[in-house]
Amino acid sequence: MRTSGPLTGVKDEGLHKKKEKKKKKKKKKKKKKKKKKKKKKKKKKKKKKKKKKKNLFLKEFFNELIKVSQISFKAFF
């Protein structure tokens, strides 16, 4: 374990290099995570569009059903 105070030159340089490498690795990981989040958002938008199409189809289907049922109802009376 190291104590606080001046470090020897060789060990200090080694530590500094290790810290720089860790910082570089952390930066790369953060960038990758951000890209993944953006892709997820795009997928959600696509799902919403699909739902809207289904709803339009259902509305048209039920409208046709109502028209047919009204015609058959009028035919009885």
Secondary structure, DSSP 8 states (H G I E B T S, - for coil): ---SS---HHHHHHHHHHHHHHHHHHHHHHHHHHHHHHHHHHHHHHHHHHHHHHHHHHHHHHHHHHHHHHHHHHHH-
